[in-house]
Structures are given as C-alpha cells and as structure tokens.
Amino acid sequence: MVIKVLKPVKFLKPCLAVMLASSVSSVWASDLQNAANVTEKSHTNSVKSQQRIDASSEKTLTMRAEIEQLEQEIKNLEVYRDHLTALLANQEEEVVSFESQIDEIQDTRQGVVPLMYQMIDALASHIEQDVPIRVEARNNRVSGLQAMMSRADVSDAEKYRRILEAYMIEMDYGTKIAVYQGNIEFEGQQLDVEIFYLGRLSLLAKSSNGARYWSWDQSKNEWLLVDVKTHKDLEQAFRLADKQVAPTLLTLPVSLTSAEMK
C-alpha cells in the first residue's frame, strides 16, 4: 500500500495571519479597555481624593477659626479674671476700712450721745432765760427732743440733725420780725394778746381791742404797760410786721438787759 504525502496548502498562511491579527486585536482591545478602566478608576480615585482633601482643608480652616476664637475667649477670660482679682483685693481693703470706721463710729457715738443730751439741756435753759418769744412752741420742741432720745427707731444721726434744727430755729428768732397770737401774764392775769417781736431787740404785746400795749422788760422779767403816747408808733410796728405798710423808721422800747445793751 502506497501512502501519499500531501504538500501544505498555500492558503493556510493568510488564514494564519488573519487569526494572529484577530488575536492581537482582541488583546489590544482588552488592554485598551483595561487601560481605560484603570484611567477611569484613577480619575474617580483622584476626584474622591480631591474631595477628601477639600473636606479636610475646610475642616482644618473651621477648626483653625474655632481655635482662634477660643484663644480670644481665653484672653478675655484672663482679663476678666485679673479684673475680678483686683476688685476682690479692693473689696478686702474696703472691708478692713469699714471695720476700722465702725470701730471709730462706736467711739464717736459714745461721745456724741452725751453731747446731744447736753445740747438739749442747754437749749431748755436758754429758752427759760430768753425773752418770752413763742415760749409754748419752743418748750414743746424741747420736750419732743427729750422724748426722741429714748426712741430706738430714730438713728443717732437723725437725733443729732433734729437738735441742730432746733438750734437753727432759735437763731432765727434773733433776726426775724413777726407777729403771732399768744398770751401774757399781767398783774396776775392771763391775757390773750397779739405779740410783736423784732429779733430779741424789742418784744411788744397789744390787747385784742388795741387799747393797751405792753413792752417786755428783760431785766425785770415782766411785762410793763406802755404810755399811751407811744401807741401810734407801736401800732405802726404791728402793721409793718403784718406787711400792711412799707418799711419805715420806728421808735420802739428795747427789751434788753443793761448788760446786753452794753
């Protein structure tokens, strides 16, 4: 049996080339797709990375702003702390000063209270020896001061103020010109009269009907009936005190002791 060997067919070469080209194209396509995928993935990762960077940067800026704000608040708190420390030190100094003043006040009160009693007694003695101007009102004022001294609801400062006020009123009696309704004792009788005073210089009294006038004599400590010849001048004094006439020169008896006139 004879076997024939066939020679290779020539068209196999082109087929093989086509197959090789197809295989290469497939590989290239796959590589390109892989490269595209890698590029896209890389781009996606880059975007995410950039987003993370941006977010981190924004967070960093926010934290930095918060830190700066906290630092400023710390500085403000330090200033306020120093302020409070200075206030506390000053208050401690004031407490020491107040305690010292309280001790001084206690010492002062121990001296002022006896002084106030002495002032009231001196005022009562002065009224008793003075010309009898508004005697009842002045004695009532002294009685009120004496009663006030034992009252716990009135401070020592207020007590002292009222005593000084009483002294100021007494001083006014020596400078004012006025008329008021009162009563005098004459020849053992109490008479309702109108009383005129020009300071402590002249003290007069007029009967309700204007028929009689009296002058106070400080040296004799009594009321003296005035001569009828002087009634016109005396009436003028009463009218002047009532502001019924313009100021003018008057001739009036003087209610002073001989020593006071010197």
Legacy VTK file of the C-alpha trace (Angstrom):
# vtk DataFile Version 3.0
C-alpha trace
ASCII
DATASET POLYDATA
POINTS 262 float
0.000 0.000 0.000
1.365 3.306 -1.007
0.765 6.382 1.141
0.970 9.780 -0.499
2.132 12.672 1.412
0.237 15.826 0.661
2.102 19.079 0.434
0.920 22.005 2.589
-1.640 24.122 1.042
-0.527 27.717 0.383
-3.797 29.410 1.593
-3.032 28.410 5.183
-0.629 31.313 5.565
-3.186 34.053 5.027
-5.583 32.306 7.369
-2.954 32.048 9.982
-2.149 35.757 9.575
-5.802 36.630 9.926
-6.085 34.539 13.020
-2.992 36.103 14.504
-4.243 39.596 13.679
-7.575 38.802 15.250
-5.896 37.515 18.347
-3.656 40.585 18.563
-6.668 42.879 18.082
-8.522 41.142 20.865
-5.542 41.505 23.136
-5.168 45.163 22.252
-8.853 45.799 22.835
-8.647 44.104 26.149
-5.556 46.114 27.087
-7.193 49.315 25.967
-10.291 48.525 27.980
-8.160 47.700 30.971
-6.218 50.920 30.471
-9.484 52.855 30.188
-10.807 51.182 33.288
-7.602 51.949 35.113
-7.725 55.560 33.900
-11.357 55.945 34.915
-10.724 54.335 38.244
-7.685 56.538 38.721
-9.748 59.610 37.823
-12.512 58.546 40.211
-9.958 57.980 42.932
-8.409 61.356 42.170
-11.786 63.054 42.436
-12.519 61.322 45.719
-9.067 62.174 46.968
-9.567 65.807 45.991
-12.937 65.817 47.713
-11.377 64.373 50.823
-8.610 66.981 50.597
-11.151 69.784 50.157
-13.243 68.484 53.038
-10.157 68.116 55.179
-8.983 71.609 54.223
-12.406 73.115 55.044
-12.474 71.247 58.319
-8.964 72.461 59.042
-9.977 76.082 58.364
-13.055 75.685 60.543
-11.020 74.185 63.363
-8.429 76.937 62.992
-11.167 79.594 63.233
-12.596 77.861 66.299
-9.138 77.667 67.839
-8.569 81.396 67.225
-11.978 82.164 68.745
-11.181 80.006 71.766
-7.809 81.713 72.128
-9.541 85.126 72.087
-12.085 83.927 74.654
-9.227 82.685 76.823
-7.583 86.110 76.610
-10.885 87.794 77.522
-11.334 85.418 80.447
-7.810 86.174 81.628
-8.542 89.914 81.505
-11.838 89.369 83.367
-10.078 87.179 85.919
-7.493 89.880 86.543
-10.339 92.416 86.842
-12.155 90.275 89.414
-8.923 89.725 91.295
-8.380 93.490 91.507
-11.979 94.020 92.632
-11.660 91.364 95.280
-8.460 92.913 96.571
-10.114 96.340 96.676
-13.183 94.930 98.463
-10.960 93.301 101.038
-9.305 96.688 101.616
-12.734 98.335 101.940
-13.845 95.680 104.429
-10.813 96.454 106.557
-11.540 100.183 106.212
-15.229 99.705 107.096
-14.342 97.674 110.145
-12.000 100.448 111.240
-14.695 103.073 110.593
-17.251 101.036 112.556
-14.899 100.955 115.498
-14.449 104.723 115.171
-18.212 105.208 114.936
-18.716 103.256 118.135
-16.206 105.513 119.848
-17.847 108.583 118.309
-21.325 107.513 119.432
-20.095 107.140 122.979
-19.083 110.803 122.844
-21.948 112.151 120.705
-24.851 110.765 122.734
-23.853 112.573 125.955
-23.209 115.678 123.863
-26.771 115.567 122.484
-28.225 115.394 125.996
-26.077 118.366 126.972
-27.277 120.317 123.905
-30.932 119.675 124.762
-30.408 120.736 128.384
-28.610 123.880 127.214
-31.467 124.644 124.823
-34.054 124.276 127.593
-32.001 126.541 129.858
-31.637 129.123 127.084
-35.409 129.238 126.466
-36.073 129.672 130.174
-33.714 132.644 130.386
-34.505 134.146 126.979
-37.168 136.721 126.111
-40.583 135.015 126.008
-40.992 134.654 122.233
-43.267 131.737 121.253
-42.495 130.117 124.607
-45.046 127.325 124.325
-43.855 126.196 120.872
-40.211 126.295 121.961
-40.860 124.305 125.148
-42.840 121.735 123.160
-39.908 121.419 120.768
-37.531 120.711 123.652
-39.946 118.148 125.136
-40.086 116.434 121.744
-36.300 116.257 121.593
-36.096 114.790 125.088
-38.667 112.116 124.219
-36.883 111.368 120.937
-33.606 110.483 122.664
-35.050 107.245 124.108
-36.581 106.089 120.811
-34.827 103.119 119.197
-36.467 103.713 115.800
-34.667 107.044 115.336
-30.997 106.884 114.412
-28.383 108.890 116.279
-27.710 110.847 113.093
-31.377 111.835 112.825
-31.474 112.793 116.501
-28.441 114.986 116.068
-29.952 116.575 112.943
-33.175 117.492 114.762
-31.268 119.014 117.667
-29.265 121.170 115.259
-32.518 122.130 113.525
-33.913 123.322 116.869
-30.800 125.438 117.389
-31.226 126.965 113.918
-34.830 127.911 114.774
-33.626 129.580 117.962
-31.119 131.570 115.925
-33.900 132.720 113.580
-35.811 134.249 116.475
-32.951 136.717 116.839
-33.233 138.010 113.257
-36.912 137.903 112.278
-39.706 140.421 112.597
-43.106 138.802 113.114
-46.480 138.927 114.858
-48.374 135.998 116.390
-51.302 135.315 118.735
-50.336 134.420 122.303
-50.935 135.267 125.928
-49.100 137.199 128.606
-49.311 137.458 132.378
-50.021 140.945 133.675
-50.943 141.803 137.243
-51.727 138.164 137.966
-53.980 137.711 134.944
-53.518 135.713 131.729
-54.408 137.960 128.791
-54.924 136.913 125.173
-52.909 139.363 123.087
-51.136 139.893 119.783
-47.356 139.725 120.222
-44.786 141.511 118.093
-41.058 140.814 118.109
-38.137 142.349 116.304
-35.486 139.727 116.847
-34.668 139.802 120.539
-34.312 143.563 120.413
-37.927 144.533 121.015
-40.877 142.471 122.288
-44.337 144.053 122.415
-47.880 142.960 123.141
-51.212 144.506 122.120
-54.646 143.853 123.596
-57.316 142.410 121.326
-59.098 145.790 121.149
-55.872 147.751 120.633
-56.477 149.889 123.720
-53.394 148.758 125.665
-49.787 147.962 124.740
-47.087 146.277 126.783
-43.319 146.003 126.438
-41.218 143.197 127.821
-38.554 144.212 130.306
-35.850 141.553 130.315
-34.055 142.955 133.348
-37.264 142.809 135.440
-38.536 139.687 133.654
-42.042 141.107 133.337
-44.458 142.887 131.012
-44.797 146.649 131.501
-47.696 148.779 130.350
-46.611 151.319 127.721
-47.534 155.020 127.803
-50.454 155.806 125.531
-48.384 158.489 123.801
-46.346 155.833 122.029
-49.322 153.789 120.818
-49.160 155.246 117.319
-45.548 154.114 116.771
-46.268 150.696 118.297
-49.301 150.192 116.086
-47.114 151.061 113.115
-44.723 148.269 114.155
-47.543 145.714 114.241
-48.763 146.832 110.822
-45.225 146.619 109.445
-44.846 143.051 110.714
-48.160 142.171 109.009
-46.797 143.772 105.801
-49.617 146.323 105.783
-47.239 149.280 105.408
-43.866 149.885 103.795
-40.729 149.691 105.956
-40.107 152.893 107.867
-38.254 154.216 110.888
-39.852 153.266 114.203
-39.367 154.292 117.781
-39.725 151.170 119.932
-38.883 150.220 123.520
-35.930 147.864 123.819
-36.305 144.508 125.563
-32.682 144.054 126.627
-30.895 143.902 129.947
-28.393 146.571 130.856
-25.538 144.150 130.243
-26.902 143.259 126.796
-27.278 146.934 125.866
-23.606 147.481 126.629
LINES 1 263
262 0 1 2 3 4 5 6 7 8 9 10 11 12 13 14 15 16 17 18 19 20 21 22 23 24 25 26 27 28 29 30 31 32 33 34 35 36 37 38 39 40 41 42 43 44 45 46 47 48 49 50 51 52 53 54 55 56 57 58 59 60 61 62 63 64 65 66 67 68 69 70 71 72 73 74 75 76 77 78 79 80 81 82 83 84 85 86 87 88 89 90 91 92 93 94 95 96 97 98 99 100 101 102 103 104 105 106 107 108 109 110 111 112 113 114 115 116 117 118 119 120 121 122 123 124 125 126 127 128 129 130 131 132 133 134 135 136 137 138 139 140 141 142 143 144 145 146 147 148 149 150 151 152 153 154 155 156 157 158 159 160 161 162 163 164 165 166 167 168 169 170 171 172 173 174 175 176 177 178 179 180 181 182 183 184 185 186 187 188 189 190 191 192 193 194 195 196 197 198 199 200 201 202 203 204 205 206 207 208 209 210 211 212 213 214 215 216 217 218 219 220 221 222 223 224 225 226 227 228 229 230 231 232 233 234 235 236 237 238 239 240 241 242 243 244 245 246 247 248 249 250 251 252 253 254 255 256 257 258 259 260 261
